[in-house]
Amino acid sequence: MFIVFFVMLLGVGIGIGLRSFPILKHIGILVRLVIFALLFLLGREVGQNPKIVDNLDTLGLQAILITLAGVAGSVLCSWFVYRLFFSKHER
């Protein structure tokens, strides 16, 4: 996990250093194509794994529950931060 975070920070640093190069303004298209290719390959790998395909209903339910819990937690935390720092009510 630290490697992923470090690589991301390294990319941010390089991006800041190279933002004056005009050819890099169009790098977003290349990034989007690479992401699509990676998603396609991930889907292919999932489709080839019989354990995942056979348990897709259980995995899907768990994914939905985790997603809903994450969204609910984010909304609750955002509401709390808004009330704490940005609300104009008197204390």
PyMOL Python script that loads the backbone (N, CA, C, O; Angstrom):
from pymol import cmd

cmd.read_pdbstr("""\
ATOM      1  N   MET A   1       0.816  -1.189   0.000  1.00  0.00           N
ATOM      2  CA  MET A   1       0.000   0.000   0.000  1.00  0.00           C
ATOM      3  C   MET A   1       0.862   1.257   0.000  1.00  0.00           C
ATOM      4  O   MET A   1       0.538   2.245  -0.659  1.00  0.00           O
ATOM      5  N   PHE A   2       1.965   1.208   0.747  1.00  0.00           N
ATOM      6  CA  PHE A   2       2.846   2.361   0.770  1.00  0.00           C
ATOM      7  C   PHE A   2       3.498   2.589  -0.586  1.00  0.00           C
ATOM      8  O   PHE A   2       3.769   3.728  -0.966  1.00  0.00           O
ATOM      9  N   ILE A   3       3.748   1.517  -1.309  1.00  0.00           N
ATOM     10  CA  ILE A   3       4.342   1.653  -2.642  1.00  0.00           C
ATOM     11  C   ILE A   3       3.382   2.384  -3.568  1.00  0.00           C
ATOM     12  O   ILE A   3       3.792   3.274  -4.313  1.00  0.00           O
ATOM     13  N   VAL A   4       2.107   2.015  -3.526  1.00  0.00           N
ATOM     14  CA  VAL A   4       1.103   2.672  -4.372  1.00  0.00           C
ATOM     15  C   VAL A   4       1.022   4.152  -4.021  1.00  0.00           C
ATOM     16  O   VAL A   4       0.997   5.000  -4.913  1.00  0.00           O
ATOM     17  N   PHE A   5       0.981   4.468  -2.739  1.00  0.00           N
ATOM     18  CA  PHE A   5       0.909   5.860  -2.300  1.00  0.00           C
ATOM     19  C   PHE A   5       2.153   6.629  -2.729  1.00  0.00           C
ATOM     20  O   PHE A   5       2.049   7.770  -3.181  1.00  0.00           O
ATOM     21  N   PHE A   6       3.327   6.017  -2.593  1.00  0.00           N
ATOM     22  CA  PHE A   6       4.572   6.664  -2.988  1.00  0.00           C
ATOM     23  C   PHE A   6       4.609   6.924  -4.491  1.00  0.00           C
ATOM     24  O   PHE A   6       5.011   8.003  -4.927  1.00  0.00           O
ATOM     25  N   VAL A   7       4.191   5.943  -5.278  1.00  0.00           N
ATOM     26  CA  VAL A   7       4.183   6.113  -6.734  1.00  0.00           C
ATOM     27  C   VAL A   7       3.219   7.229  -7.127  1.00  0.00           C
ATOM     28  O   VAL A   7       3.509   8.009  -8.034  1.00  0.00           O
ATOM     29  N   MET A   8       2.078   7.309  -6.452  1.00  0.00           N
ATOM     30  CA  MET A   8       1.119   8.368  -6.747  1.00  0.00           C
ATOM     31  C   MET A   8       1.706   9.741  -6.401  1.00  0.00           C
ATOM     32  O   MET A   8       1.574  10.683  -7.183  1.00  0.00           O
ATOM     33  N   LEU A   9       2.348   9.857  -5.246  1.00  0.00           N
ATOM     34  CA  LEU A   9       2.982  11.124  -4.884  1.00  0.00           C
ATOM     35  C   LEU A   9       4.109  11.482  -5.849  1.00  0.00           C
ATOM     36  O   LEU A   9       4.296  12.652  -6.182  1.00  0.00           O
ATOM     37  N   LEU A  10       4.850  10.487  -6.291  1.00  0.00           N
ATOM     38  CA  LEU A  10       5.898  10.721  -7.272  1.00  0.00           C
ATOM     39  C   LEU A  10       5.306  11.255  -8.575  1.00  0.00           C
ATOM     40  O   LEU A  10       5.852  12.175  -9.184  1.00  0.00           O
ATOM     41  N   GLY A  11       4.183  10.668  -8.997  1.00  0.00           N
ATOM     42  CA  GLY A  11       3.505  11.143 -10.200  1.00  0.00           C
ATOM     43  C   GLY A  11       3.011  12.570 -10.064  1.00  0.00           C
ATOM     44  O   GLY A  11       3.096  13.352 -11.010  1.00  0.00           O
ATOM     45  N   VAL A  12       2.494  12.913  -8.893  1.00  0.00           N
ATOM     46  CA  VAL A  12       2.053  14.292  -8.657  1.00  0.00           C
ATOM     47  C   VAL A  12       3.240  15.242  -8.757  1.00  0.00           C
ATOM     48  O   VAL A  12       3.145  16.299  -9.381  1.00  0.00           O
ATOM     49  N   GLY A  13       4.344  14.867  -8.149  1.00  0.00           N
ATOM     50  CA  GLY A  13       5.532  15.713  -8.212  1.00  0.00           C
ATOM     51  C   GLY A  13       6.045  15.898  -9.627  1.00  0.00           C
ATOM     52  O   GLY A  13       6.388  17.010 -10.028  1.00  0.00           O
ATOM     53  N   ILE A  14       6.097  14.823 -10.375  1.00  0.00           N
ATOM     54  CA  ILE A  14       6.542  14.914 -11.771  1.00  0.00           C
ATOM     55  C   ILE A  14       5.548  15.730 -12.588  1.00  0.00           C
ATOM     56  O   ILE A  14       5.946  16.524 -13.440  1.00  0.00           O
ATOM     57  N   GLY A  15       4.256  15.535 -12.331  1.00  0.00           N
ATOM     58  CA  GLY A  15       3.236  16.299 -13.044  1.00  0.00           C
ATOM     59  C   GLY A  15       3.351  17.791 -12.795  1.00  0.00           C
ATOM     60  O   GLY A  15       3.187  18.596 -13.711  1.00  0.00           O
ATOM     61  N   ILE A  16       3.633  18.157 -11.555  1.00  0.00           N
ATOM     62  CA  ILE A  16       3.811  19.578 -11.241  1.00  0.00           C
ATOM     63  C   ILE A  16       5.047  20.123 -11.947  1.00  0.00           C
ATOM     64  O   ILE A  16       5.032  21.246 -12.453  1.00  0.00           O
ATOM     65  N   GLY A  17       6.107  19.339 -11.982  1.00  0.00           N
ATOM     66  CA  GLY A  17       7.333  19.788 -12.632  1.00  0.00           C
ATOM     67  C   GLY A  17       7.221  19.897 -14.142  1.00  0.00           C
ATOM     68  O   GLY A  17       7.903  20.720 -14.753  1.00  0.00           O
ATOM     69  N   LEU A  18       6.375  19.084 -14.752  1.00  0.00           N
ATOM     70  CA  LEU A  18       6.283  19.055 -16.216  1.00  0.00           C
ATOM     71  C   LEU A  18       5.035  19.743 -16.765  1.00  0.00           C
ATOM     72  O   LEU A  18       4.740  19.605 -17.952  1.00  0.00           O
ATOM     73  N   ARG A  19       4.301  20.473 -15.942  1.00  0.00           N
ATOM     74  CA  ARG A  19       3.042  21.035 -16.439  1.00  0.00           C
ATOM     75  C   ARG A  19       3.226  22.158 -17.451  1.00  0.00           C
ATOM     76  O   ARG A  19       2.259  22.566 -18.095  1.00  0.00           O
ATOM     77  N   SER A  20       4.440  22.662 -17.605  1.00  0.00           N
ATOM     78  CA  SER A  20       4.667  23.716 -18.593  1.00  0.00           C
ATOM     79  C   SER A  20       4.877  23.165 -20.005  1.00  0.00           C
ATOM     80  O   SER A  20       4.911  23.941 -20.960  1.00  0.00           O
ATOM     81  N   PHE A  21       5.016  21.850 -20.158  1.00  0.00           N
ATOM     82  CA  PHE A  21       5.184  21.254 -21.479  1.00  0.00           C
ATOM     83  C   PHE A  21       3.821  21.159 -22.166  1.00  0.00           C
ATOM     84  O   PHE A  21       2.923  20.492 -21.652  1.00  0.00           O
ATOM     85  N   PRO A  22       3.651  21.816 -23.322  1.00  0.00           N
ATOM     86  CA  PRO A  22       2.325  21.847 -23.951  1.00  0.00           C
ATOM     87  C   PRO A  22       1.837  20.484 -24.445  1.00  0.00           C
ATOM     88  O   PRO A  22       0.630  20.248 -24.494  1.00  0.00           O
ATOM     89  N   ILE A  23       2.747  19.589 -24.810  1.00  0.00           N
ATOM     90  CA  ILE A  23       2.304  18.291 -25.324  1.00  0.00           C
ATOM     91  C   ILE A  23       1.636  17.465 -24.230  1.00  0.00           C
ATOM     92  O   ILE A  23       0.818  16.595 -24.526  1.00  0.00           O
ATOM     93  N   LEU A  24       1.969  17.725 -22.988  1.00  0.00           N
ATOM     94  CA  LEU A  24       1.400  16.967 -21.880  1.00  0.00           C
ATOM     95  C   LEU A  24      -0.005  17.431 -21.511  1.00  0.00           C
ATOM     96  O   LEU A  24      -0.637  16.836 -20.638  1.00  0.00           O
ATOM     97  N   LYS A  25      -0.500  18.470 -22.151  1.00  0.00           N
ATOM     98  CA  LYS A  25      -1.870  18.927 -21.897  1.00  0.00           C
ATOM     99  C   LYS A  25      -2.883  17.890 -22.368  1.00  0.00           C
ATOM    100  O   LYS A  25      -4.005  17.855 -21.863  1.00  0.00           O
ATOM    101  N   HIS A  26      -2.511  17.051 -23.322  1.00  0.00           N
ATOM    102  CA  HIS A  26      -3.427  16.063 -23.901  1.00  0.00           C
ATOM    103  C   HIS A  26      -3.191  14.663 -23.336  1.00  0.00           C
ATOM    104  O   HIS A  26      -3.657  13.681 -23.914  1.00  0.00           O
ATOM    105  N   ILE A  27      -2.491  14.560 -22.243  1.00  0.00           N
ATOM    106  CA  ILE A  27      -2.173  13.249 -21.671  1.00  0.00           C
ATOM    107  C   ILE A  27      -3.413  12.576 -21.095  1.00  0.00           C
ATOM    108  O   ILE A  27      -3.431  11.358 -20.917  1.00  0.00           O
ATOM    109  N   GLY A  28      -4.452  13.359 -20.801  1.00  0.00           N
ATOM    110  CA  GLY A  28      -5.680  12.803 -20.237  1.00  0.00           C
ATOM    111  C   GLY A  28      -6.318  11.760 -21.137  1.00  0.00           C
ATOM    112  O   GLY A  28      -6.885  10.783 -20.646  1.00  0.00           O
ATOM    113  N   ILE A  29      -6.236  11.951 -22.440  1.00  0.00           N
ATOM    114  CA  ILE A  29      -6.796  10.985 -23.391  1.00  0.00           C
ATOM    115  C   ILE A  29      -6.055   9.656 -23.283  1.00  0.00           C
ATOM    116  O   ILE A  29      -6.675   8.593 -23.265  1.00  0.00           O
ATOM    117  N   LEU A  30      -4.740   9.719 -23.211  1.00  0.00           N
ATOM    118  CA  LEU A  30      -3.940   8.500 -23.071  1.00  0.00           C
ATOM    119  C   LEU A  30      -4.234   7.800 -21.742  1.00  0.00           C
ATOM    120  O   LEU A  30      -4.345   6.575 -21.691  1.00  0.00           O
ATOM    121  N   VAL A  31      -4.359   8.574 -20.685  1.00  0.00           N
ATOM    122  CA  VAL A  31      -4.671   7.994 -19.373  1.00  0.00           C
ATOM    123  C   VAL A  31      -6.023   7.293 -19.415  1.00  0.00           C
ATOM    124  O   VAL A  31      -6.168   6.191 -18.887  1.00  0.00           O
ATOM    125  N   ARG A  32      -7.006   7.922 -20.035  1.00  0.00           N
ATOM    126  CA  ARG A  32      -8.337   7.328 -20.141  1.00  0.00           C
ATOM    127  C   ARG A  32      -8.293   6.015 -20.924  1.00  0.00           C
ATOM    128  O   ARG A  32      -8.941   5.045 -20.530  1.00  0.00           O
ATOM    129  N   LEU A  33      -7.546   5.969 -22.013  1.00  0.00           N
ATOM    130  CA  LEU A  33      -7.435   4.741 -22.801  1.00  0.00           C
ATOM    131  C   LEU A  33      -6.757   3.623 -22.007  1.00  0.00           C
ATOM    132  O   LEU A  33      -7.167   2.465 -22.085  1.00  0.00           O
ATOM    133  N   VAL A  34      -5.723   3.972 -21.247  1.00  0.00           N
ATOM    134  CA  VAL A  34      -5.039   2.967 -20.432  1.00  0.00           C
ATOM    135  C   VAL A  34      -5.968   2.442 -19.340  1.00  0.00           C
ATOM    136  O   VAL A  34      -5.971   1.244 -19.056  1.00  0.00           O
ATOM    137  N   ILE A  35      -6.753   3.323 -18.727  1.00  0.00           N
ATOM    138  CA  ILE A  35      -7.706   2.881 -17.702  1.00  0.00           C
ATOM    139  C   ILE A  35      -8.740   1.950 -18.307  1.00  0.00           C
ATOM    140  O   ILE A  35      -9.076   0.932 -17.702  1.00  0.00           O
ATOM    141  N   PHE A  36      -9.254   2.273 -19.487  1.00  0.00           N
ATOM    142  CA  PHE A  36     -10.222   1.393 -20.148  1.00  0.00           C
ATOM    143  C   PHE A  36      -9.606   0.027 -20.444  1.00  0.00           C
ATOM    144  O   PHE A  36     -10.253  -1.004 -20.259  1.00  0.00           O
ATOM    145  N   ALA A  37      -8.360   0.023 -20.902  1.00  0.00           N
ATOM    146  CA  ALA A  37      -7.692  -1.252 -21.190  1.00  0.00           C
ATOM    147  C   ALA A  37      -7.505  -2.071 -19.915  1.00  0.00           C
ATOM    148  O   ALA A  37      -7.706  -3.285 -19.924  1.00  0.00           O
ATOM    149  N   LEU A  38      -7.123  -1.417 -18.824  1.00  0.00           N
ATOM    150  CA  LEU A  38      -6.958  -2.137 -17.560  1.00  0.00           C
ATOM    151  C   LEU A  38      -8.287  -2.684 -17.046  1.00  0.00           C
ATOM    152  O   LEU A  38      -8.340  -3.802 -16.534  1.00  0.00           O
ATOM    153  N   LEU A  39      -9.357  -1.907 -17.177  1.00  0.00           N
ATOM    154  CA  LEU A  39     -10.675  -2.396 -16.762  1.00  0.00           C
ATOM    155  C   LEU A  39     -11.113  -3.582 -17.611  1.00  0.00           C
ATOM    156  O   LEU A  39     -11.698  -4.535 -17.096  1.00  0.00           O
ATOM    157  N   PHE A  40     -10.833  -3.529 -18.904  1.00  0.00           N
ATOM    158  CA  PHE A  40     -11.161  -4.648 -19.783  1.00  0.00           C
ATOM    159  C   PHE A  40     -10.411  -5.907 -19.358  1.00  0.00           C
ATOM    160  O   PHE A  40     -10.996  -6.986 -19.269  1.00  0.00           O
ATOM    161  N   LEU A  41      -9.110  -5.762 -19.097  1.00  0.00           N
ATOM    162  CA  LEU A  41      -8.311  -6.918 -18.685  1.00  0.00           C
ATOM    163  C   LEU A  41      -8.755  -7.451 -17.324  1.00  0.00           C
ATOM    164  O   LEU A  41      -8.744  -8.662 -17.102  1.00  0.00           O
ATOM    165  N   LEU A  42      -9.140  -6.571 -16.426  1.00  0.00           N
ATOM    166  CA  LEU A  42      -9.661  -7.013 -15.133  1.00  0.00           C
ATOM    167  C   LEU A  42     -10.954  -7.797 -15.316  1.00  0.00           C
ATOM    168  O   LEU A  42     -11.140  -8.840 -14.688  1.00  0.00           O
ATOM    169  N   GLY A  43     -11.843  -7.308 -16.166  1.00  0.00           N
ATOM    170  CA  GLY A  43     -13.082  -8.027 -16.445  1.00  0.00           C
ATOM    171  C   GLY A  43     -12.829  -9.383 -17.079  1.00  0.00           C
ATOM    172  O   GLY A  43     -13.518 -10.355 -16.768  1.00  0.00           O
ATOM    173  N   ARG A  44     -11.858  -9.454 -17.955  1.00  0.00           N
ATOM    174  CA  ARG A  44     -11.507 -10.733 -18.576  1.00  0.00           C
ATOM    175  C   ARG A  44     -11.002 -11.715 -17.536  1.00  0.00           C
ATOM    176  O   ARG A  44     -11.368 -12.889 -17.560  1.00  0.00           O
ATOM    177  N   GLU A  45     -10.164 -11.245 -16.623  1.00  0.00           N
ATOM    178  CA  GLU A  45      -9.640 -12.117 -15.567  1.00  0.00           C
ATOM    179  C   GLU A  45     -10.750 -12.588 -14.639  1.00  0.00           C
ATOM    180  O   GLU A  45     -10.767 -13.750 -14.234  1.00  0.00           O
ATOM    181  N   VAL A  46     -11.669 -11.707 -14.300  1.00  0.00           N
ATOM    182  CA  VAL A  46     -12.796 -12.093 -13.448  1.00  0.00           C
ATOM    183  C   VAL A  46     -13.663 -13.115 -14.168  1.00  0.00           C
ATOM    184  O   VAL A  46     -14.104 -14.091 -13.560  1.00  0.00           O
ATOM    185  N   GLY A  47     -13.910 -12.906 -15.439  1.00  0.00           N
ATOM    186  CA  GLY A  47     -14.728 -13.835 -16.216  1.00  0.00           C
ATOM    187  C   GLY A  47     -14.098 -15.210 -16.369  1.00  0.00           C
ATOM    188  O   GLY A  47     -14.816 -16.198 -16.522  1.00  0.00           O
ATOM    189  N   GLN A  48     -12.800 -15.292 -16.332  1.00  0.00           N
ATOM    190  CA  GLN A  48     -12.116 -16.580 -16.463  1.00  0.00           C
ATOM    191  C   GLN A  48     -12.010 -17.341 -15.148  1.00  0.00           C
ATOM    192  O   GLN A  48     -11.683 -18.528 -15.152  1.00  0.00           O
ATOM    193  N   ASN A  49     -12.278 -16.684 -14.027  1.00  0.00           N
ATOM    194  CA  ASN A  49     -12.150 -17.326 -12.723  1.00  0.00           C
ATOM    195  C   ASN A  49     -13.498 -17.929 -12.323  1.00  0.00           C
ATOM    196  O   ASN A  49     -14.425 -17.185 -12.001  1.00  0.00           O
ATOM    197  N   PRO A  50     -13.629 -19.262 -12.337  1.00  0.00           N
ATOM    198  CA  PRO A  50     -14.925 -19.879 -12.037  1.00  0.00           C
ATOM    199  C   PRO A  50     -15.393 -19.645 -10.603  1.00  0.00           C
ATOM    200  O   PRO A  50     -16.598 -19.595 -10.359  1.00  0.00           O
ATOM    201  N   LYS A  51     -14.484 -19.502  -9.661  1.00  0.00           N
ATOM    202  CA  LYS A  51     -14.889 -19.235  -8.275  1.00  0.00           C
ATOM    203  C   LYS A  51     -15.615 -17.894  -8.164  1.00  0.00           C
ATOM    204  O   LYS A  51     -16.629 -17.782  -7.476  1.00  0.00           O
ATOM    205  N   ILE A  52     -15.091 -16.895  -8.840  1.00  0.00           N
ATOM    206  CA  ILE A  52     -15.718 -15.572  -8.788  1.00  0.00           C
ATOM    207  C   ILE A  52     -17.055 -15.594  -9.510  1.00  0.00           C
ATOM    208  O   ILE A  52     -18.041 -15.061  -9.001  1.00  0.00           O
ATOM    209  N   VAL A  53     -17.102 -16.198 -10.681  1.00  0.00           N
ATOM    210  CA  VAL A  53     -18.345 -16.226 -11.460  1.00  0.00           C
ATOM    211  C   VAL A  53     -19.431 -16.996 -10.718  1.00  0.00           C
ATOM    212  O   VAL A  53     -20.590 -16.580 -10.726  1.00  0.00           O
ATOM    213  N   ASP A  54     -19.079 -18.111 -10.074  1.00  0.00           N
ATOM    214  CA  ASP A  54     -20.068 -18.906  -9.348  1.00  0.00           C
ATOM    215  C   ASP A  54     -20.596 -18.190  -8.107  1.00  0.00           C
ATOM    216  O   ASP A  54     -21.729 -18.434  -7.693  1.00  0.00           O
ATOM    217  N   ASN A  55     -19.796 -17.317  -7.513  1.00  0.00           N
ATOM    218  CA  ASN A  55     -20.200 -16.602  -6.298  1.00  0.00           C
ATOM    219  C   ASN A  55     -20.521 -15.136  -6.558  1.00  0.00           C
ATOM    220  O   ASN A  55     -20.473 -14.319  -5.638  1.00  0.00           O
ATOM    221  N   LEU A  56     -20.844 -14.797  -7.792  1.00  0.00           N
ATOM    222  CA  LEU A  56     -21.070 -13.402  -8.151  1.00  0.00           C
ATOM    223  C   LEU A  56     -22.249 -12.792  -7.404  1.00  0.00           C
ATOM    224  O   LEU A  56     -22.212 -11.612  -7.057  1.00  0.00           O
ATOM    225  N   ASP A  57     -23.307 -13.584  -7.149  1.00  0.00           N
ATOM    226  CA  ASP A  57     -24.459 -13.035  -6.433  1.00  0.00           C
ATOM    227  C   ASP A  57     -24.085 -12.655  -5.000  1.00  0.00           C
ATOM    228  O   ASP A  57     -24.493 -11.598  -4.519  1.00  0.00           O
ATOM    229  N   THR A  58     -23.325 -13.491  -4.321  1.00  0.00           N
ATOM    230  CA  THR A  58     -22.900 -13.186  -2.951  1.00  0.00           C
ATOM    231  C   THR A  58     -21.924 -12.015  -2.937  1.00  0.00           C
ATOM    232  O   THR A  58     -22.037 -11.114  -2.106  1.00  0.00           O
ATOM    233  N   LEU A  59     -20.972 -12.032  -3.855  1.00  0.00           N
ATOM    234  CA  LEU A  59     -19.998 -10.946  -3.920  1.00  0.00           C
ATOM    235  C   LEU A  59     -20.670  -9.630  -4.279  1.00  0.00           C
ATOM    236  O   LEU A  59     -20.298  -8.579  -3.757  1.00  0.00           O
ATOM    237  N   GLY A  60     -21.653  -9.681  -5.163  1.00  0.00           N
ATOM    238  CA  GLY A  60     -22.372  -8.469  -5.553  1.00  0.00           C
ATOM    239  C   GLY A  60     -23.133  -7.861  -4.390  1.00  0.00           C
ATOM    240  O   GLY A  60     -23.127  -6.643  -4.213  1.00  0.00           O
ATOM    241  N   LEU A  61     -23.792  -8.702  -3.592  1.00  0.00           N
ATOM    242  CA  LEU A  61     -24.526  -8.214  -2.424  1.00  0.00           C
ATOM    243  C   LEU A  61     -23.565  -7.588  -1.421  1.00  0.00           C
ATOM    244  O   LEU A  61     -23.844  -6.525  -0.866  1.00  0.00           O
ATOM    245  N   GLN A  62     -22.448  -8.240  -1.192  1.00  0.00           N
ATOM    246  CA  GLN A  62     -21.457  -7.680  -0.266  1.00  0.00           C
ATOM    247  C   GLN A  62     -20.918  -6.350  -0.791  1.00  0.00           C
ATOM    248  O   GLN A  62     -20.719  -5.412  -0.018  1.00  0.00           O
ATOM    249  N   ALA A  63     -20.684  -6.265  -2.083  1.00  0.00           N
ATOM    250  CA  ALA A  63     -20.173  -5.023  -2.666  1.00  0.00           C
ATOM    251  C   ALA A  63     -21.180  -3.894  -2.521  1.00  0.00           C
ATOM    252  O   ALA A  63     -20.804  -2.761  -2.220  1.00  0.00           O
ATOM    253  N   ILE A  64     -22.462  -4.194  -2.733  1.00  0.00           N
ATOM    254  CA  ILE A  64     -23.493  -3.165  -2.582  1.00  0.00           C
ATOM    255  C   ILE A  64     -23.579  -2.703  -1.134  1.00  0.00           C
ATOM    256  O   ILE A  64     -23.686  -1.504  -0.875  1.00  0.00           O
ATOM    257  N   LEU A  65     -23.534  -3.638  -0.187  1.00  0.00           N
ATOM    258  CA  LEU A  65     -23.608  -3.266   1.227  1.00  0.00           C
ATOM    259  C   LEU A  65     -22.403  -2.424   1.650  1.00  0.00           C
ATOM    260  O   LEU A  65     -22.554  -1.445   2.381  1.00  0.00           O
ATOM    261  N   ILE A  66     -21.223  -2.801   1.196  1.00  0.00           N
ATOM    262  CA  ILE A  66     -20.023  -2.022   1.522  1.00  0.00           C
ATOM    263  C   ILE A  66     -20.108  -0.631   0.897  1.00  0.00           C
ATOM    264  O   ILE A  66     -19.731   0.355   1.530  1.00  0.00           O
ATOM    265  N   THR A  67     -20.598  -0.544  -0.339  1.00  0.00           N
ATOM    266  CA  THR A  67     -20.740   0.743  -1.007  1.00  0.00           C
ATOM    267  C   THR A  67     -21.719   1.635  -0.271  1.00  0.00           C
ATOM    268  O   THR A  67     -21.433   2.808  -0.032  1.00  0.00           O
ATOM    269  N   LEU A  68     -22.885   1.086   0.094  1.00  0.00           N
ATOM    270  CA  LEU A  68     -23.885   1.877   0.814  1.00  0.00           C
ATOM    271  C   LEU A  68     -23.357   2.348   2.165  1.00  0.00           C
ATOM    272  O   LEU A  68     -23.599   3.487   2.565  1.00  0.00           O
ATOM    273  N   ALA A  69     -22.641   1.483   2.864  1.00  0.00           N
ATOM    274  CA  ALA A  69     -22.066   1.878   4.151  1.00  0.00           C
ATOM    275  C   ALA A  69     -21.020   2.980   3.967  1.00  0.00           C
ATOM    276  O   ALA A  69     -20.953   3.911   4.769  1.00  0.00           O
ATOM    277  N   GLY A  70     -20.213   2.880   2.924  1.00  0.00           N
ATOM    278  CA  GLY A  70     -19.211   3.910   2.655  1.00  0.00           C
ATOM    279  C   GLY A  70     -19.832   5.244   2.302  1.00  0.00           C
ATOM    280  O   GLY A  70     -19.372   6.287   2.767  1.00  0.00           O
ATOM    281  N   VAL A  71     -20.875   5.221   1.483  1.00  0.00           N
ATOM    282  CA  VAL A  71     -21.563   6.462   1.111  1.00  0.00           C
ATOM    283  C   VAL A  71     -22.235   7.078   2.332  1.00  0.00           C
ATOM    284  O   VAL A  71     -22.149   8.287   2.548  1.00  0.00           O
ATOM    285  N   ALA A  72     -22.909   6.244   3.133  1.00  0.00           N
ATOM    286  CA  ALA A  72     -23.571   6.757   4.340  1.00  0.00           C
ATOM    287  C   ALA A  72     -22.551   7.368   5.303  1.00  0.00           C
ATOM    288  O   ALA A  72     -22.804   8.428   5.876  1.00  0.00           O
ATOM    289  N   GLY A  73     -21.423   6.722   5.482  1.00  0.00           N
ATOM    290  CA  GLY A  73     -20.381   7.272   6.348  1.00  0.00           C
ATOM    291  C   GLY A  73     -19.818   8.578   5.814  1.00  0.00           C
ATOM    292  O   GLY A  73     -19.549   9.497   6.587  1.00  0.00           O
ATOM    293  N   SER A  74     -19.638   8.670   4.503  1.00  0.00           N
ATOM    294  CA  SER A  74     -19.128   9.904   3.899  1.00  0.00           C
ATOM    295  C   SER A  74     -20.115  11.048   4.060  1.00  0.00           C
ATOM    296  O   SER A  74     -19.721  12.171   4.375  1.00  0.00           O
ATOM    297  N   VAL A  75     -21.397  10.767   3.844  1.00  0.00           N
ATOM    298  CA  VAL A  75     -22.422  11.802   4.001  1.00  0.00           C
ATOM    299  C   VAL A  75     -22.479  12.267   5.452  1.00  0.00           C
ATOM    300  O   VAL A  75     -22.543  13.467   5.717  1.00  0.00           O
ATOM    301  N   LEU A  76     -22.458  11.333   6.382  1.00  0.00           N
ATOM    302  CA  LEU A  76     -22.505  11.681   7.800  1.00  0.00           C
ATOM    303  C   LEU A  76     -21.287  12.504   8.213  1.00  0.00           C
ATOM    304  O   LEU A  76     -21.420  13.496   8.930  1.00  0.00           O
ATOM    305  N   CYS A  77     -20.120  12.101   7.769  1.00  0.00           N
ATOM    306  CA  CYS A  77     -18.897  12.837   8.089  1.00  0.00           C
ATOM    307  C   CYS A  77     -18.910  14.224   7.446  1.00  0.00           C
ATOM    308  O   CYS A  77     -18.494  15.196   8.077  1.00  0.00           O
ATOM    309  N   SER A  78     -19.378  14.331   6.207  1.00  0.00           N
ATOM    310  CA  SER A  78     -19.465  15.625   5.529  1.00  0.00           C
ATOM    311  C   SER A  78     -20.430  16.550   6.251  1.00  0.00           C
ATOM    312  O   SER A  78     -20.149  17.736   6.423  1.00  0.00           O
ATOM    313  N   TRP A  79     -21.562  16.012   6.672  1.00  0.00           N
ATOM    314  CA  TRP A  79     -22.544  16.811   7.404  1.00  0.00           C
ATOM    315  C   TRP A  79     -21.938  17.326   8.704  1.00  0.00           C
ATOM    316  O   TRP A  79     -22.114  18.493   9.054  1.00  0.00           O
ATOM    317  N   PHE A  80     -21.227  16.461   9.418  1.00  0.00           N
ATOM    318  CA  PHE A  80     -20.604  16.849  10.680  1.00  0.00           C
ATOM    319  C   PHE A  80     -19.556  17.944  10.455  1.00  0.00           C
ATOM    320  O   PHE A  80     -19.529  18.929  11.193  1.00  0.00           O
ATOM    321  N   VAL A  81     -18.708  17.786   9.461  1.00  0.00           N
ATOM    322  CA  VAL A  81     -17.673  18.785   9.173  1.00  0.00           C
ATOM    323  C   VAL A  81     -18.314  20.099   8.751  1.00  0.00           C
ATOM    324  O   VAL A  81     -17.853  21.165   9.159  1.00  0.00           O
ATOM    325  N   TYR A  82     -19.370  20.044   7.940  1.00  0.00           N
ATOM    326  CA  TYR A  82     -20.062  21.265   7.521  1.00  0.00           C
ATOM    327  C   TYR A  82     -20.635  21.990   8.733  1.00  0.00           C
ATOM    328  O   TYR A  82     -20.463  23.200   8.876  1.00  0.00           O
ATOM    329  N   ARG A  83     -21.320  21.245   9.610  1.00  0.00           N
ATOM    330  CA  ARG A  83     -21.912  21.859  10.803  1.00  0.00           C
ATOM    331  C   ARG A  83     -20.827  22.429  11.718  1.00  0.00           C
ATOM    332  O   ARG A  83     -21.021  23.480  12.328  1.00  0.00           O
ATOM    333  N   LEU A  84     -19.712  21.755  11.815  1.00  0.00           N
ATOM    334  CA  LEU A  84     -18.655  22.173  12.725  1.00  0.00           C
ATOM    335  C   LEU A  84     -17.908  23.406  12.224  1.00  0.00           C
ATOM    336  O   LEU A  84     -17.607  24.306  13.008  1.00  0.00           O
ATOM    337  N   PHE A  85     -17.604  23.456  10.919  1.00  0.00           N
ATOM    338  CA  PHE A  85     -16.734  24.509  10.405  1.00  0.00           C
ATOM    339  C   PHE A  85     -17.425  25.569   9.553  1.00  0.00           C
ATOM    340  O   PHE A  85     -16.959  26.707   9.517  1.00  0.00           O
ATOM    341  N   PHE A  86     -18.510  25.242   8.870  1.00  0.00           N
ATOM    342  CA  PHE A  86     -19.063  26.160   7.885  1.00  0.00           C
ATOM    343  C   PHE A  86     -20.459  26.667   8.204  1.00  0.00           C
ATOM    344  O   PHE A  86     -20.952  27.554   7.507  1.00  0.00           O
ATOM    345  N   SER A  87     -21.096  26.153   9.204  1.00  0.00           N
ATOM    346  CA  SER A  87     -22.449  26.574   9.532  1.00  0.00           C
ATOM    347  C   SER A  87     -22.416  27.939  10.212  1.00  0.00           C
ATOM    348  O   SER A  87     -21.502  28.225  10.986  1.00  0.00           O
ATOM    349  N   LYS A  88     -23.410  28.786   9.926  1.00  0.00           N
ATOM    350  CA  LYS A  88     -23.454  30.150  10.450  1.00  0.00           C
ATOM    351  C   LYS A  88     -24.305  30.263  11.713  1.00  0.00           C
ATOM    352  O   LYS A  88     -24.610  31.376  12.141  1.00  0.00           O
ATOM    353  N   HIS A  89     -24.691  29.157  12.313  1.00  0.00           N
ATOM    354  CA  HIS A  89     -25.546  29.235  13.504  1.00  0.00           C
ATOM    355  C   HIS A  89     -24.731  29.662  14.730  1.00  0.00           C
ATOM    356  O   HIS A  89     -23.523  29.437  14.805  1.00  0.00           O
ATOM    357  N   GLU A  90     -25.432  30.288  15.693  1.00  0.00           N
ATOM    358  CA  GLU A  90     -24.766  30.761  16.906  1.00  0.00           C
ATOM    359  C   GLU A  90     -24.562  29.615  17.879  1.00  0.00           C
ATOM    360  O   GLU A  90     -25.368  28.688  17.958  1.00  0.00           O
ATOM    361  N   ARG A  91     -23.468  29.702  18.614  1.00  0.00           N
ATOM    362  CA  ARG A  91     -23.176  28.642  19.583  1.00  0.00           C
ATOM    363  C   ARG A  91     -23.333  29.174  20.981  1.00  0.00           C
ATOM    364  O   ARG A  91     -23.132  28.438  21.947  1.00  0.00           O
TER     365      ARG A  91
END
""", "prot")
cmd.dss("prot")
cmd.show_as("cartoon", "prot")
cmd.util.cbc("prot")
cmd.orient("prot")
